[in-house]
Amino acid sequence: MDAEVLERPLPKPTTEDYIGARLLESLVEAYLTVKFLRNGLVRNAAGKAFQAWRALLAALLRLELDRLVQLAKTDEERRWLADRAVPRIPTSKMKALSKMLNDIGYSGIYFATSTALELHDYQYNGPDPDLAVSKYRNREEAAIAVTELLKELARKVEELKPRIRWNDELENTLKALKTELGMQ
């Protein structure tokens, strides 16, 4: 697994290569998340887990763009999906985009996105015993959420194998992640 993958320029969002690149980014970010957790860097791991999930959403949105455009109610919304949502994945729209993916068959993605957003908040606010600014009272609760989100990410990526251009780099990175998560 090569972390330099994260430094490669992304293919254009209009190409099919974009899907594989974003999936690889998602897996590498997830792998790095596990390393952060092992070193006790839970807030950093929460941020990495969020980035990994966001990259997965980018891949799914591109993969399903034609179906999602059909769900859009206006031409403006259709253009926004292709021109803004796929390449940028605005944090403020992640739940709405996940709901659309859920509506076309990606069960559980809405709830996992909610967890990713909670971890994003935890990254900035840290543990909060009163649960006023963070959904996690302590590091342990956040670490559990990170691990469970990564397991869901690995399952979602594995489900995509038959539907995308799968390669050895994706396979090896997924295998390394699953080994780190104890999923093998």
N, C-alpha and C positions, 0 to 999 in steps of 0.2 A: 504494500500500500504506500503510495507516494503522495505526500502532502503537497508537493509542487503542482499537483492537479489544480489546486485552487488558484494558482497564478496564471493559468492558461487563459487566453482570451476565449470568451464564449462564442459559439457559432451564432449566427443571426437567428432570432426567435422564429423566423419564418421557415426555417429548415428543420428537417427531421433530426438532424444531428444535435440540435438544441436539447431534445428530450434526453438523449444519452448523456450529454455533458452535464445537464442539471441533475440527473440521477447519480452520476458519479460524484458530483459536488456534494450532494446530499449524503452519500455513503461516507465520503472522506470526512466531512464535518462531523458526522455521527461517530466515526472512529476516533477522531480527536476529542470528542466529548467524553468518551469513555476514559481516555488518557487523563483528561482534566479531573474527572471524578476520582480516579485512582490516586491522584496527587492531592486530593482534598480541596480542589478548586471548584467548589460547587456552584458559585455564582458565575464563574467563567463557563462551566459546563452547561449551565442553564442557557446562557447566551448562544453557545455553540449548538445546543439541541434545537433552539429556536431557528437558527440559520439553516440547520439540516432540514427541518420540517418545511421551512419556506422554500428551499430549493426543490424539495419533493413536490410541493404545490405547483411550482413553476413548470416542472416536467409534466404533471398531470393536466394542468390547464392547457399546455401546448398540445399534448396528446389528444385531448378531448375538445379542442377549440371548435371544431365543426358542430359538434353536438351542443356545446354551450351557447354558441351563437344562435342556435335555433330556440333556446330558452329565453334569449334576450327579447325584451318587449319593444325596443325602439332601435332605429338605425344608429343613434348615438351610442347606445349601450353596446351594440355589436362592434362598432369601431373601437370603443374603449377597451373591450375585452381583448381584441387583437393587438391594439397599439400600446396599451398601458398595462393591463392586468398581467398578461403573459410575461413581458420582459421585466416588469418592476415589482409585482406582487405587493401593492401597498399594504402596510400593516393594518391600517384602518379598514381595509376591505377583505381581510383574510377570512373572517367568519362568513361574510356574504358569498365569497368565492367558494369556500368549503361547502356551504349549503347547496350551491349549484352542483358541485361535484357529487355531493350526497344524493341529490335528486336524480342524477343519471346513473347511480348504482355503486358509488364508493361509500359503502356503509361504514359508519364510525369515524369518518374523516372530520366531520364537524366537531365532534367531541375531542378528538385528538388535537385539532387546531386550537380549541379553547385551552387545552393544557399547554400547548406551545406558547400561546399568548400570556398565560399565567406565568410561565417560566421566563418569558421576556421581561415581565414586570419584576419578578424575583431577581433577575440579573441586576437591575438598577436599584431596587429597594432592599434587597437582602431579606433575611428572616424577620418576621414580625409576629411576636407572641400575641398581639391583639388583633391580628388579621385586618388591620386598617388599610395598609398599602400593599400588602403581599398576601397571597393565598396560602403561604407556607409559614408555619410557626417556627420552623428550625431547619437546619441544613439537611437533616435526615429525611424529612418529608419532601423537600425539594429534590434530593438525590433519587428517591423512589420514583417521583414523577418523571425525572429525566430518563431514568432507565426504562420505565414503561413506555415512554414516548419513543425511545430508540428501538425498542422491540417492535412496536407497531410500525415504525418506519421500515424496518427490515422486512416485515411481513408484506407490507404494501409494495415495496420494491420487488420482492420475489414474485408476487402475483403478476407483475408486469412483464416478466421474462418472455412469455409467448407473444406478447403484443408489440414489442419494440425490437430494434436492432441490438441484440445482446452481444457483448464481446467478452474477451478474457479479462480485461481490466475491470469491468463491472462485476464479473463473476468472482474474481479474486478479492476485490474490495468488499463485496457482500459477505463472502466466506470469512474474511478476517474480522469483520464487524460481528457476525453471528458468533464466532469463536469467543471474542471479547465479552459478548453479552451472555455467554453460556447457553446459546441456542442450538448448538451442534449436537 
